[in-house]
Amino acid sequence: MLKPTAAQLKDEGNEFFRKQDYVGALAKYTEAIALDDNNAILYANRAACQYGLNRYLDAVDDAKMATQIDPGYAKAWSRLAASRDALADSEGSAEAWQKALDALPKTNLSPAEQRQKDQYGAGLNAAQTTQTRGKTSKNQCIASVNLDDGNLPWKIATEMLPEFRKAGLKQFSSSAWVISYAYEEFTKGVESMNQLKSIPHSQAPGGLSYHGNLMGLTYLTNGLMRDERVFHLNHPDWITKYNNQGNLILALLTFEATAHQAYSGGVETIKELIQKRLKEKGWNDVRPALSVTVRKWIMKGMLESHLGGRPDTGVHFLKRAVDLLEWGRLVWKDVHKDDRGVIFEDTFLRGVRSMHLMMSMNAYSSSPSLNSKFPLENLKEEAEDLLKEIDIMKASNNLSKEELDPGMVSSFCVYPAAIAHKTIGFYHAQKARYSNGVSACMSFMNGATAYLQAVNTYPADDEFHAFYLSCAMDCMRNAGMSIGDFNQAAVALRAAVPKMMKIWAFSILQQGGRDEKIQAHLRRADEMMKLVAGGKLTLEDPVPF
């Protein structure tokens, strides 16, 4: 039987693509490229599949290859532009849109070429608008704080720890352990960042060469994985210090990536480069490059989500980190951790997966729908997988072997479990909004149960303990659960608030209306109990709307 030609495989890929089966189409285009690796159309088509699968870094790689093979191929440039836009690279996107326009004929355009010109022009205008907005706007997605403010959670927590140690208080009993150690690591990263020195250098990216401590990115990302609420602006020049060359955090990423020759591009491209580099240079060279690559994605994810207000782009960077880590753990499962590095340890992967789960919820919430790019079913499945992994870890008692400080177990075992439970609660609450009658009622009841599991997992003084109690009460009310059950949750919430306020009087969640939501539920509970006391309702009656 004759093997299919590259052209036949391309046609099969096109058929899959028309059906929006991007996985099937990608496989066919990949087979075709193996037979004809100098075909710009094949790479551009595969870039479109990568884009459809939200693999934007891989889409950039394929689109770039297509433009290198055929610089006059307008569609290749347009796919590079769209992929860069999805990665929040508005400058690179605008450049590629312009190249796409330049590749079209200047006169006598066919109707199809005119449509392309209109599309590319709109893309260019949008990218240029985004560039201008990014330079002039101030983002409110992250806290800008005064370090002298004694009400900051990490400062209060750090002051509480000596008494906790003296009293022999267990590390799981307070959020102070988590946020304090997160702050300690994050602060070391900020200090390293502030020590960066720039020197004009014509051959360096942006015309500047940087010198400083190569541990900054490690400290920053370690702090964020412990508790991402520690992410704050405590330096007035974080955004403006390097002005035309980008902000201070990006300077750090450039510095460490250059020093360790970190990888760029999509996961599939990086896999090939790693294997080749390992054979040539060994683990001592590859290990720091891999670490910076993964940590750079984590940091970019946080920047895009918290500073750029684009959680969808943030999710992409974190997903690439998870994909590379899971692949590496499988391929190098027998390699000693001192060789492959700490990024492939259970705790590190669990930390990244937890961040990815949180950011995916934020991305869904920014544009909720049954056709979301971040399907609810995927959120639930990922949360359940995380819980299974934690159960296996507990059964094998692996975490104790890695424990380095009192906050470690909470940050990389307790909190990830709580995040998974609240994700499942979020899933059920959202599903209920697309259901009716009994189905909606059951979804809200399941949401209340999952939120309460999250509540019971978080320490009693964490703001999430109180906040997700209020979320559970919201589900109870919508499910028509009894006033007695609702009031029982209100009693627990009323007891949790003073504990929360000792540490978490100030937070992003608090600025977003946390306390108002909590107080509204407590008032509702008080009103209902007055009606019960007056004989107008009973504890068995459903919570009225």
matplotlib code that plots the C-alpha trace (Angstrom):
import matplotlib.pyplot as plt

x = [0.0, 1.4, 2.1, 0.2, 2.1, 2.6, -0.1, -2.6, -1.9, -2.4, -5.8, -6.7, -5.6, -7.7, -10.7, -10.1, -9.6, -12.9, -14.6, -12.7, -10.9, -7.6, -5.9, -6.6, -5.6, -2.3, -1.4, -1.9, 0.1, 2.9, 3.0, 3.1, 5.9, 8.0, 7.8, 8.1, 9.7, 10.2, 6.5, 5.3, 1.7, 2.0, 3.7, 1.1, -1.7, -0.2, 0.1, -3.6, -4.2, -1.9, -3.8, -7.1, -5.8, -4.7, -1.0, 0.1, 3.8, 3.8, 1.7, 4.3, 7.1, 5.2, 4.1, 7.7, 9.0, 6.4, 7.5, 11.2, 10.4, 8.2, 8.6, 5.9, 3.2, 0.6, -1.4, 1.7, 2.3, -1.3, -1.1, 2.1, 0.3, -2.7, -0.6, 1.5, -1.6, -2.9, 0.4, -0.2, 2.8, 1.1, 4.3, 5.2, 1.6, 1.5, 4.8, 3.5, 0.2, 2.1, 4.2, 1.0, -0.4, 2.9, 2.8, -0.5, -0.7, -0.9, -3.4, -6.0, -6.9, -9.2, -12.3, -10.5, -7.4, -9.5, -11.1, -7.6, -6.5, -9.5, -8.8, -5.1, -5.8, -8.2, -5.7, -3.0, -5.2, -6.2, -2.6, -1.5, -4.4, -3.4, 0.2, -0.9, -3.3, -0.6, 1.8, -0.7, -3.0, -2.6, -3.7, -5.8, -5.5, -2.8, -2.2, 0.1, 1.1, 2.9, 5.5, 5.2, 1.6, 1.4, -1.9, -0.3, -1.1, 2.5, 3.7, 1.1, 1.7, 5.5, 5.0, 2.7, 5.0, 7.4, 4.4, 3.1, 6.5, 6.7, 3.2, 4.0, 1.1, 0.9, 1.7, -1.6, -3.6, -2.9, -2.5, 0.3, 2.8, 1.9, 1.8, 4.8, 7.1, 5.7, 6.6, 10.1, 10.8, 9.1, 11.0, 14.3, 13.3, 12.4, 15.8, 17.6, 15.6, 16.3, 20.0, 20.0, 22.5, 22.0, 24.9, 24.4, 25.3, 24.5, 24.3, 22.0, 18.2, 16.8, 20.3, 21.0, 23.1, 22.2, 24.3, 23.1, 22.0, 20.8, 18.5, 15.8, 13.5, 13.7, 12.8, 9.9, 8.3, 8.8, 7.0, 4.1, 3.7, 3.5, 0.7, 0.1, -1.6, 1.9, 2.2, 2.2, 3.9, 6.3, 8.6, 7.4, 9.5, 8.5, 6.6, 8.5, 12.1, 13.3, 10.7, 11.4, 13.2, 10.3, 9.6, 11.9, 10.5, 10.9, 14.5, 15.0, 13.5, 15.8, 18.9, 18.4, 17.2, 20.3, 22.7, 21.4, 20.5, 16.9, 14.6, 12.1, 9.2, 6.6, 6.8, 7.3, 10.2, 11.8, 11.5, 13.7, 16.2, 16.5, 17.3, 20.0, 21.5, 21.6, 23.6, 26.1, 26.4, 24.8, 22.6, 24.7, 24.1, 20.5, 19.1, 19.4, 18.1, 15.1, 14.5, 14.6, 12.4, 9.6, 9.9, 9.8, 6.5, 5.2, 6.2, 4.8, 1.5, 1.2, 2.2, -0.4, -3.1, -2.5, -0.9, -2.2, -5.7, -5.5, -6.0, -6.6, -3.0, -1.8, -3.4, -1.6, 1.9, 1.1, -0.3, 2.9, 4.8, 2.6, 2.9, 6.7, 7.0, 4.8, 6.7, 10.0, 8.9, 7.9, 11.0, 13.4, 11.6, 14.8, 17.1, 18.2, 16.6, 20.0, 20.5, 17.1, 16.4, 13.8, 11.3, 10.4, 9.7, 6.1, 5.8, 6.8, 4.4, 1.6, 2.3, 2.2, -1.0, -2.7, -1.8, -3.1, -6.4, -6.9, -6.1, -8.3, -11.2, -10.4, -10.2, -13.6, -15.1, -13.9, -16.1, -18.4, -20.4, -21.1, -18.8, -15.9, -12.3, -11.9, -14.6, -16.1, -15.7, -12.0, -11.8, -13.6, -11.4, -8.2, -9.4, -10.3, -6.9, -5.1, -7.1, -6.2, -2.5, -2.7, -4.3, -1.6, 1.1, -0.5, -0.7, 3.0, 4.0, 6.3, 5.9, 7.6, 10.8, 10.9, 9.7, 12.0, 10.0, 6.8, 4.9, 5.8, 3.1, 0.4, 1.5, 2.1, -0.5, -3.2, -3.8, -3.8, -6.5, -8.5, -8.1, -9.3, -12.4, -13.3, -12.9, -15.3, -17.7, -17.3, -18.0, -21.3, -22.4, -21.7, -23.4, -26.5, -26.8, -27.3, -29.8, -33.4, -35.5, -34.3, -31.0, -30.1, -31.1, -28.8, -25.9, -26.2, -26.3, -23.2, -21.6, -22.4, -20.9, -17.6, -17.3, -17.7, -14.9, -12.7, -13.7, -12.8, -9.4, -8.3, -7.0, -9.7, -7.9, -7.5, -9.8, -10.7, -12.2, -14.7, -15.2, -16.0, -18.3, -20.3, -20.1, -21.5, -24.3, -25.1, -25.4, -27.6, -30.0, -30.2, -30.7, -33.6, -31.9, -33.3, -33.1, -31.5, -28.6, -28.2, -28.1, -25.6, -23.3, -23.9, -22.9, -19.6, -19.1, -19.7, -17.1, -14.6, -14.7, -12.7, -10.1, -9.8, -9.5, -6.5, -4.4, -6.5, -8.1, -6.4, -6.2, -7.2, -10.2, -11.2, -10.8, -13.1, -16.0, -15.3, -16.6, -19.8, -20.6, -20.0, -22.1, -25.0, -25.2, -25.0, -27.8, -30.0, -29.4, -30.3, -33.5, -34.6, -33.9, -36.1, -38.9, -38.3, -38.4, -41.7, -43.2, -43.6, -41.0, -39.5, -35.9, -37.1, -38.4, -36.3, -34.3, -36.5, -35.1]
y = [0.0, 3.4, 5.9, 9.2, 12.2, 15.5, 17.0, 14.2, 14.6, 18.4, 17.8, 15.4, 18.0, 20.7, 18.4, 18.0, 21.7, 22.5, 20.3, 22.2, 19.0, 20.8, 17.8, 15.6, 18.4, 19.1, 15.4, 15.4, 18.6, 17.3, 14.1, 16.2, 18.4, 15.3, 14.6, 18.3, 20.5, 23.4, 24.1, 27.4, 26.5, 23.4, 25.4, 28.2, 25.6, 23.9, 27.3, 27.8, 24.4, 25.4, 28.7, 26.8, 24.6, 27.8, 26.8, 30.2, 29.8, 26.8, 28.8, 31.5, 29.0, 27.5, 30.8, 32.1, 29.1, 29.8, 33.4, 32.3, 29.9, 32.3, 36.0, 37.0, 34.7, 37.1, 34.4, 33.2, 36.8, 37.1, 33.9, 35.1, 38.4, 36.7, 34.4, 37.2, 39.2, 36.2, 36.4, 40.1, 41.0, 44.0, 45.4, 42.1, 41.7, 45.1, 44.4, 41.1, 42.6, 45.3, 42.6, 40.8, 43.9, 44.5, 41.0, 41.7, 43.2, 47.0, 47.2, 45.1, 43.1, 40.1, 40.0, 37.5, 39.7, 42.7, 40.8, 39.9, 43.5, 44.7, 42.0, 42.7, 46.4, 45.9, 43.7, 46.3, 49.1, 47.0, 46.1, 49.7, 50.8, 48.2, 49.5, 53.0, 52.0, 49.9, 52.9, 55.3, 53.3, 52.4, 48.9, 48.2, 44.4, 44.3, 46.1, 49.1, 49.2, 51.4, 49.2, 51.3, 50.3, 48.0, 46.5, 44.5, 40.8, 39.6, 42.1, 41.2, 37.5, 37.8, 39.5, 36.7, 33.8, 34.2, 33.7, 30.8, 29.1, 29.8, 28.3, 25.3, 26.2, 23.8, 25.2, 24.1, 26.2, 29.7, 31.4, 33.4, 30.6, 30.7, 34.4, 35.1, 32.7, 33.7, 37.3, 36.3, 34.7, 37.4, 40.1, 38.4, 38.4, 42.1, 42.9, 41.0, 42.8, 46.2, 45.4, 45.0, 47.3, 48.3, 49.1, 50.3, 47.4, 47.6, 43.8, 43.2, 43.0, 46.5, 48.0, 47.3, 44.6, 43.8, 42.6, 41.4, 38.4, 35.3, 34.2, 36.9, 34.9, 31.9, 33.8, 35.7, 32.5, 30.6, 33.3, 33.3, 29.6, 29.7, 32.3, 34.5, 37.1, 38.3, 39.8, 43.5, 46.7, 47.9, 49.9, 53.1, 52.4, 48.8, 49.9, 53.1, 52.5, 51.2, 53.2, 52.5, 49.2, 47.7, 47.4, 46.2, 42.7, 42.2, 43.4, 40.6, 38.0, 39.2, 39.2, 35.7, 34.2, 35.6, 34.5, 30.9, 30.8, 29.9, 28.6, 30.5, 29.3, 26.6, 23.4, 21.1, 23.2, 23.3, 19.5, 19.0, 21.6, 20.2, 16.7, 18.0, 20.2, 17.5, 15.3, 18.1, 19.8, 17.8, 18.6, 21.3, 23.4, 22.4, 22.5, 26.3, 26.9, 24.8, 26.4, 29.9, 28.9, 27.6, 30.3, 32.9, 31.5, 31.6, 35.2, 36.2, 34.5, 36.5, 39.7, 39.3, 38.3, 40.7, 43.7, 43.3, 42.2, 39.3, 36.1, 34.2, 35.0, 34.2, 30.8, 30.0, 30.7, 28.6, 25.8, 25.7, 25.4, 22.5, 20.7, 21.0, 19.9, 16.9, 15.8, 16.2, 14.2, 11.4, 11.4, 11.9, 9.9, 8.0, 11.0, 12.2, 15.5, 17.1, 16.7, 17.5, 20.2, 21.2, 22.3, 18.6, 17.8, 17.1, 20.3, 22.6, 21.0, 21.1, 24.8, 25.6, 23.5, 25.3, 28.7, 27.5, 26.4, 29.7, 31.7, 29.5, 30.3, 34.0, 33.6, 31.9, 34.6, 37.3, 36.0, 33.2, 31.1, 27.5, 28.1, 29.5, 28.9, 27.6, 25.0, 24.3, 20.6, 21.1, 23.1, 20.4, 17.6, 19.4, 20.1, 16.4, 15.3, 17.7, 16.2, 12.6, 13.6, 15.1, 12.0, 9.8, 12.1, 11.9, 8.1, 7.9, 10.6, 12.1, 15.7, 15.3, 14.3, 17.6, 19.9, 22.8, 25.2, 25.4, 26.9, 24.3, 21.7, 24.3, 26.0, 22.9, 20.4, 22.1, 25.1, 23.3, 20.9, 23.9, 25.5, 22.3, 22.1, 25.7, 25.2, 22.3, 24.6, 27.2, 24.6, 23.5, 27.1, 28.1, 25.0, 25.8, 29.1, 27.2, 24.8, 24.9, 23.3, 20.2, 20.2, 23.7, 23.0, 19.9, 21.9, 24.6, 22.0, 20.3, 23.7, 24.4, 21.1, 21.7, 25.2, 23.9, 21.4, 24.3, 26.2, 23.3, 22.9, 26.5, 27.7, 29.4, 32.8, 32.9, 35.3, 32.5, 30.5, 33.2, 34.2, 30.7, 30.2, 33.2, 31.5, 28.3, 30.3, 31.8, 28.3, 27.2, 30.1, 29.4, 25.6, 26.4, 24.7, 25.1, 28.2, 26.0, 25.0, 28.5, 29.9, 27.3, 28.5, 32.1, 31.2, 29.8, 32.8, 35.3, 33.4, 33.4, 37.2, 38.4, 35.7, 36.8, 40.5, 39.9, 39.2, 40.0, 43.4, 44.5, 42.4, 42.5, 40.4, 42.9, 45.7, 43.8, 43.7, 40.7, 42.3, 43.6, 40.2, 38.6, 41.2, 40.9, 37.1, 37.8, 40.4, 38.0, 35.3, 37.7, 38.8, 35.2, 34.2, 37.2, 35.8, 32.3, 33.8, 35.6, 32.3, 33.4, 30.9, 27.7, 26.4, 23.7, 26.3, 27.0, 30.2, 32.8, 34.9]
z = [0.0, -1.0, 1.8, 1.5, 0.1, 1.9, -0.4, 0.5, 4.2, 3.9, 2.3, 5.2, 7.7, 6.0, 6.3, 10.0, 10.4, 8.7, 11.3, 14.0, 15.0, 15.6, 17.2, 14.2, 11.8, 13.7, 13.5, 9.7, 9.1, 11.3, 9.2, 6.1, 7.4, 8.1, 4.3, 3.2, 5.8, 3.5, 2.9, 4.4, 4.0, 6.1, 9.0, 8.7, 8.8, 11.8, 13.5, 13.0, 14.8, 17.6, 17.9, 18.0, 20.8, 22.8, 22.3, 21.4, 22.0, 19.6, 17.2, 17.2, 16.4, 13.5, 12.1, 12.3, 10.4, 7.7, 7.4, 7.2, 4.4, 2.5, 3.7, 1.2, 2.6, 4.1, 5.9, 7.8, 9.0, 10.1, 12.1, 13.8, 14.5, 16.1, 18.2, 19.5, 20.3, 22.4, 24.3, 25.0, 22.7, 21.1, 19.7, 18.0, 16.9, 15.3, 13.5, 12.1, 11.0, 9.1, 7.4, 6.5, 4.9, 3.1, 1.6, -0.1, -3.6, -3.7, -6.5, -8.3, -5.2, -5.6, -3.3, -1.0, -0.8, 0.0, 2.9, 4.0, 3.8, 5.9, 8.5, 8.7, 8.9, 11.8, 13.5, 13.2, 14.5, 17.5, 18.3, 18.1, 20.3, 22.9, 22.7, 23.4, 26.2, 27.8, 28.0, 29.4, 31.7, 35.3, 36.1, 39.2, 39.2, 41.9, 45.2, 45.4, 49.1, 51.5, 53.2, 56.4, 56.7, 59.7, 58.5, 55.7, 56.2, 55.8, 58.4, 60.9, 60.3, 60.7, 64.1, 65.2, 64.5, 67.5, 69.8, 67.8, 68.0, 71.7, 72.2, 70.0, 67.7, 64.7, 61.3, 59.9, 62.4, 61.0, 57.6, 59.3, 58.5, 54.8, 54.1, 56.3, 54.5, 51.1, 51.9, 53.1, 49.7, 47.6, 49.4, 48.7, 45.0, 45.1, 46.7, 44.0, 41.4, 42.9, 42.8, 39.0, 37.3, 33.6, 31.2, 27.6, 25.3, 21.6, 21.2, 24.2, 24.0, 24.3, 24.1, 27.8, 29.6, 33.1, 36.1, 39.5, 41.6, 39.6, 42.4, 42.0, 39.8, 42.0, 45.1, 43.4, 42.0, 45.2, 47.1, 44.6, 44.7, 48.5, 48.3, 45.3, 47.5, 48.4, 44.8, 45.4, 44.2, 46.9, 44.7, 43.1, 40.0, 39.3, 36.2, 35.2, 36.3, 32.9, 30.9, 27.2, 28.0, 29.9, 33.6, 36.3, 36.5, 32.7, 33.1, 35.7, 33.3, 30.5, 32.7, 34.1, 30.7, 29.0, 31.7, 31.7, 28.0, 28.9, 26.2, 24.2, 22.0, 22.5, 24.5, 21.5, 20.2, 23.6, 24.1, 21.0, 22.1, 25.6, 24.4, 22.0, 24.7, 27.3, 25.0, 24.2, 27.6, 30.3, 33.3, 34.8, 31.8, 31.1, 34.7, 35.3, 31.7, 32.4, 35.8, 34.4, 31.4, 33.7, 36.3, 33.5, 32.3, 35.9, 36.3, 32.9, 33.8, 36.9, 35.2, 32.4, 34.8, 37.7, 36.0, 32.5, 33.4, 31.0, 33.0, 29.7, 28.6, 32.1, 32.0, 28.7, 30.3, 33.4, 31.3, 29.3, 32.5, 33.7, 30.4, 30.3, 34.0, 33.5, 30.4, 32.1, 35.2, 32.9, 30.6, 33.5, 36.2, 37.0, 37.0, 40.5, 41.6, 42.1, 38.4, 36.9, 39.5, 42.1, 39.5, 38.8, 42.5, 43.6, 45.6, 42.7, 40.2, 42.8, 43.3, 39.6, 39.1, 42.0, 40.4, 37.0, 38.6, 40.3, 37.2, 35.0, 37.3, 36.9, 33.2, 33.0, 35.3, 33.0, 30.3, 31.6, 29.1, 28.2, 25.2, 27.2, 26.2, 29.7, 30.0, 33.4, 32.9, 32.5, 35.7, 37.6, 36.1, 36.9, 40.5, 41.0, 39.6, 42.1, 45.0, 43.9, 43.7, 47.2, 48.6, 47.1, 48.6, 52.0, 51.8, 50.9, 53.3, 50.7, 51.7, 55.0, 53.2, 51.3, 54.2, 54.7, 57.0, 58.9, 56.0, 53.4, 54.1, 54.2, 51.0, 49.0, 50.4, 52.5, 50.3, 47.0, 48.4, 49.5, 46.0, 44.4, 46.7, 46.0, 42.3, 42.4, 44.4, 41.7, 39.0, 40.6, 41.3, 37.7, 36.3, 38.3, 36.5, 33.2, 34.7, 35.8, 38.6, 40.3, 38.3, 39.4, 43.0, 43.1, 41.5, 44.2, 46.9, 45.5, 45.3, 49.0, 50.0, 48.0, 49.3, 52.9, 52.2, 51.2, 54.3, 56.5, 54.7, 55.1, 58.5, 60.5, 60.4, 56.6, 54.8, 52.4, 55.3, 55.9, 52.3, 51.1, 54.0, 52.5, 49.1, 50.6, 52.1, 48.7, 47.3, 50.3, 49.6, 45.9, 46.6, 49.0, 51.9, 55.4, 57.5, 60.2, 58.0, 56.7, 60.3, 61.3, 58.6, 59.7, 63.3, 61.9, 59.7, 62.5, 64.6, 61.7, 60.9, 64.0, 63.4, 59.7, 60.6, 62.8, 59.7, 56.6, 57.4, 54.1, 50.9, 47.3, 48.1, 50.8, 48.3, 45.9, 48.3, 50.6, 53.7, 52.1, 50.8, 54.3, 56.1, 53.7, 54.5, 58.2, 58.0, 56.0, 58.7, 61.5, 59.7, 59.2, 62.8, 63.9, 61.8, 63.3, 66.8, 65.9, 64.7, 61.1, 59.9, 61.2, 61.1, 58.6, 56.1, 53.0, 53.0, 51.3, 48.4]

ax = plt.figure().add_subplot(projection="3d")
ax.plot(x, y, z, "-o")
ax.set_aspect("equal")
plt.show()
